[in-house]
Amino acid sequence: MKKILFGFFLVSVFSGCLKADETNNTNCTYNECGVVAPTSEIQAVKDYLSANSITATQHCSGLFYKVDDPGTGAAPTACSNVAFSYEGKLTNGSTFDKSTQPVVFNLSQLIRGFQIGMMQVKAGGHLHLYVPPTLGYGANSSGSIPPNSVLIFDVTLVGVQ
């Protein structure tokens, strides 16, 4: 029974990154606005941005981002492997995570806000992400991140595979 459940788990994990058409290598099937943060969370991000005199672009999902450098390399798709460096903070300024060397992940393995945000730049790009809870960890805590936290990321996209 465990093997069957594990098999279903693997199929569900990898099915999110199936290519739409393997012959012409088109992008993964992905709806960037399929998950939208509620108005109250979007307002919380807007309040933070306003209080800190930050101008950022609002994405249809409720993510806010500020592109500091758009980059000139390859553009990631929803299922690209990406190498990036980052620092994650809470709105109180405390750092909850930071990479000292670039890390590599498949974009589909990251929180929704990170997936959406990373696709706003190309390799070599740098941006700031302001992630409402629904596009982050939601009502769950994760390490030192409390439930329902707005997350702030400073990200450099090093490479795309």
N, C-alpha and C positions, 0 to 999 in steps of 0.2 A: 504494500500500500504506500509506503514512504517513497519508493521508486516512482510510482505512478504520479504522486503529488509533486515530486521533484521534477519529473518530466513536464508536467503541466506548467510548473513555475518557469522552467527554462524556456518553454515555447512562448509563454506570455511576455517574458523579459525581452526576448529577441524579436518577437513579432512587431514591436513598436518601431523597429529600424529596418524593415524590409524595403528594398528599393521598389519604386513604382514601376520601373521598366529597366531590367538589367541590360538590355541591348543598347540603350542610349545613355545609360548611367545618369538618369534624372534624379532629382532630389528625393529624399525619403518622404513618405506620406506624413504630413505634419500640419496641424492647424494651430498657427501661432497665437490665435485669439480664442482657442478652444476652452481655456480656463481664464476667467476674468475675476479679478479681486472685487470684493464688495465695495460699495461707495464709502463706507466708514473707514476701510483700510486705505483706500486711495486718498481720502481726506487726511488721514494721519500722516501719510508720506508728504502730501502737499504742505501740511503744517510744519513738518520738520524742514523741508526745503525752504519755506518762507522764513522761518525763524533763523536759518543759517545763511540767508541770502544766496541760495544756490538756484541757478537756472538749469532746468533739466527738461528733456523731452518726455512726454507721456506716451507710452505704447498703448495700443488698444486693450491689452491685458490688464493694465493698471500698473505695470512696471514703469519706473522712471529711470532714465539714463542720460548721461552726459558724455559724449564722445570727445576726448581730448586729442586723440590722434586716430584717424580712421584706418591707418595701416595701408599697405600696398600689396600684400601677399595674397594667398588663397583665402577665399571666403568660406567659413564653415557652414555646413548644413546640419540639420537636426541630428544626424547620426555620424558626424565626423569625429575622429579622434582629435582632441585639441590639447596642445601644450600651453600652459599659462602659469603666470605667477599672480598672486593675489594677496590682499589683506581684507579680512572681514571684520566689521565693527557693528556694534549696536548703536542706537541713537544717543545713548549716554556717553559715547566716545570710547567705551571699553572694547579692546580687540578680543575677538573670540577665536580667531584662527589667522594664520599667516604662513605663506610658503617662503622658505629661504632659497629654494631652487624651484625651477618650473616643474609642475606636476602634469601628468598626462591622464586624461579621462576620455571616455566616449561621452559626447555631449548629452546623450540620452540618459546617462547615469546621474546627472546633476539636477539640482532643484530647478523647477520650472523657470524661475526668474533668471537664473544663470543661463539656461538654454536660450531663452529669448534674447537676453542681453548680449551674449557672445556672438550672435548672428548679426549684430549691428555694426561689427567691425571686421576687418580682414587681418590676416597675420601681420604682426608688427604693430597692431593697433592698441590703444589704451583707452579705457573708459571707466566711469563710475556708475554703479548700479544701485538703485534705491528700491528694494524689494519688499512689497507688502507681504504680510504673513501667508496669505493664501498661495503665493508664488514661491514661498520659502518653506518653512517647516510647519506652518499653520498652528494648530492648537497643541502641537507636540513640542516638547523640549528636545534639544539635541546638544549634549555636552553642556557647555556654559550658556547656551542660548535658551532663554526662557520661552514659554509658550506665547504665541501671538506677537512675536517680535518683528519689527521692521528691521531688515538687514541692509547694511551698506557695504558695498564691495568696491575696492580699487583694484582693477584687473588689467593686466597686460597679456594680450594673446600672442604668444611666442611663435606658435606654429600650428598648422592644420594638416591632417593626413586624411 
